[in-house]
Amino acid sequence: MGMVSEFKEFINKGNVMDLAVGVIIGGAFGKIVGSLVDDLIMPVVGAATGGLDFSNFFTALDGKTYATLADAKKAGAATLAYGNFITVVINFVLLAFCVFLLVKAVNATKKPPAPAAAPPTPADVVLLTEIRDLLKK
């Protein structure tokens, strides 16, 4: 029973729940950025480069030539699909940039902590200061 209660205590800690929410939101955010790259950015890049399609950049390791990556995989050929890798790298860079912007926006909304008030001067120090000031006159 001790292990179950320890597990309950662990799960109920705020950090674990925050982490779980972060992972779930991160997965959904990753899909959004993936769609942004695949459906919006890569077609624009393809149009700007004259119809270039990164998904069909590959090298077949069997020495044969295939029209598309799908044809090579259908034939069972081992391939180096570096075009897909380029797309994933672009996806990662965009995701990292979006997370950076999100963290920057959240940090901008946080108020800096108010400076701590100086502790009150002890009465004996105040008395000595007054005596010093009177002696200076």
Helices and strands as residue ranges (DSSP letters): H 2-11, H 14-35, I 36-41, H 42-48, G 54-56, E 59-60, H 69-74, E 79-80, H 82-109, H 123-136
